[in-house]
Amino acid sequence: MEEQFAGSERRRSKRVRVSLSVIYRVNEPLTVRLLTADREVKATVMDLSENGMAIITDYDIPPATQLLIRFTLFKVDREDVSFYGPVEIVGEVRYSTKRDGECRLGINFVKIEEEDKREIGNFSKMALDLLDKERKQ
């Protein structure tokens, strides 16, 4: 599914491919909030970095929409994986690409706790390092 949503790379930080469950709620504008019946929506995170993410959802959310995003992050160390905790972020939709009834939303984080940003960065870096190590073997 990733290939069908391919586009040019314009990100400030490298994203790592993941498959995580996420819940979001439209903050504003009100007209878009009505599209989701002002409720929380489940989606799947496709890639993640300390500055943003891409999710797959059933809703075509337009750019500039603000979302409240919640997901669980795991802490990755060289020796083990442990529970970091719930992360709550405000993000802004930068693009929406619709294909086969699903939408890929590119989201830029606009409000994130520094500790959460650092842990997402550590998670991404560790995952990318592991992928590089596997490719070299």
WOHU-V84854 format. One record per helix or strand. SS is the DSSP state (a for helix, b for strand). FROM is the first residue (numbers start at 0). LEN is the number of residues. If there is no record, write none. Layout:
# WOHU-V84854
{{SS | FROM | LEN} {SS | FROM | LEN}}
This chain:
# WOHU-V84854
{{a | 1 | 4} {b | 15 | 13} {a | 29 | 6} {b | 40 | 8} {b | 51 | 6} {b | 65 | 11} {b | 80 | 19} {b | 101 | 10} {a | 113 | 23}}
